[in-house]
């Protein structure tokens, strides 16, 4: 059974029925559809749930989509809290999922004012400047999602500040 349905009505709204349990997959279908118009707002119907979208369901969907975008299921970002970074995922790169994620984020910001306050400063700087040198200046050890690697880097960073070869001591 098809769990999603997209219709563009004469009123200029993207009308979309989504299954809450399949929200991420249904959203991929929505944003990849040639019938989806980014200029138009959504009118959401949650499958199996009562409710008419007068704005509240669309805002709920926008928040749920943002959460799904940064979830383990999406496999696009890693890290915790407000220190997430893009995850290297060859399938996602080949499938243009990061381009799709950008389309989703821009849609959420422009239509629903739902931001993404969860990326590292370095990631935001790269998005704003497209300059890896400028962005790399914002990198910190706390941005590293792997706690073991983070610990090694912090120890190495701290020891390099205090360690001096005995040859240099007088």
N, C-alpha and C positions, 0 to 999 in steps of 0.2 A: 504494500500500500504506500502510495506517495505521501510523504509527511509535510511537504511544502507546496505552496502555490503562490505564484506571483502574477498579479494583474495590474496593468496600468489603466486606470479609469480616466474618463474625460475630465474629472476634477483635478487631474495632475498629481495624484498621490500614487505611490507604490504601495499597493495593497498586498500584504504578505501574511500567509498562515504559517506559523512555525510551531514545531513540537519542542516544548521546553527541554525534554530529555535529549533531543538531537540538535540543540540550538547552534552549536558550532558548525556541524555539517550543513544544516539548513541555511545558515548564513553564508557559507561559501557558495552554495548554489545561488542564493539571492544576489550576491555581489558580482558573481561571474556571469549572470544572465544578461543577454543582450537587451532584454526588455526592462532592465533596471535602469532608471534615470537618476543619476546622482543629484541632479538639480531639484528633484521633487522629494518631499518628506514621505515618511512611511506611515501607513496605517496598519497596525499589527493586530492579528487575531491569534491567540494562543490556542492551539489545538486541544480540544477536550475541556476548555475552561470557559466560563461565562465572562462576558465583558465586552464593552464597546469602546474602541479606542478614540477617546476625545483628547488624547495627548499623554495620558498616564501610562498606557500600555507601551506606547512608543518609547517613552523615557525609560521605563523598566527594561525594555528590550535593549536599548542603547547601553545601559549599565551592565546588563547580563552579557552583551556582546563584548564590551571592553574587558570584563572579567574572563570570558572565554578566550579572547585573543591572547591573554597572558597566562593561560592555563597550561598544565602539563599535556592535556589532550591536543592542543594546537601545535606543540613542539616547535615554537618559534622563538621563545625567549627563555632565558635561565636566570637564576638569581632570586633574591628574596626582597619583599617590600618595595622600597623605592630605589633599588639598585639592580634593575634588570637590564640585561644585555641581549642582543640577538644571539641565538644559538646557531652554530653552524649545522645545518641540516641540508644535505645535498638534495634530497627529494623536494624540500621546500623551495630551494633555490631554483631547481629545474622546473618546478610547477608554478613559478612566479608567485609563491605564497607571500613573500615579503612585499611585493608590489600590491597584492590584494590586501594585505594588512595595512599598508599605507592608505589605500582607498577607503578601507573601513574606518581608520582613525580620522582621516580628513572629513569623512561623512559625519562621524560622531561629533566632532568638534563644530563643524559648520551648521549642522541641523539641531543638535541637542546640547551643545555646550558641555559635552562630556569629554574631559581631557584625559591625558595619560600621565598622571603624576607618579610613574613607577619606573622610569628609565634612569640610568646613571647620568650624571652631569656630562660625562664624556659623550654619551650617546646623543643627548640633546644638542651638544655643541656640534657634533658631526652633522646632524640633521640640519642645523641652522647654517653652517658654514661650508659643508662638503670638504673641509680641510682636515685631513687626518693629523697633521702636525698640531694644529690648534686644539683639536679634540683630545689628543694624547696628553696635553698639558693638564687636563682635568681628571685624568685617570688616577685612581688611588688603589691601594691594596684591598680596601674594603669592597671594591667593585668586583673582585674575583669571586665567582660563585662557589668554587671548590674550597672548602674550609682548610683542607690539608695544604693545598698549594698557597692559599692566603697566609697561613701560619708560617710557611717556609719563607715567603717573600718578606713578611713583617720581621722575622728574625734576621734575615740577611740584611734588610734595610737598617735595622737597629744596630747590628754588629758592624756594619760598614761605617757608621758614624763614630763608633768608639774604638774600633780596632786600628792600630797602626803597627807596622812592622818594627821589630826591635832595632833594626838598623837605623831607624830615624830618631830613636829616642836618645837623648844626651844624658 
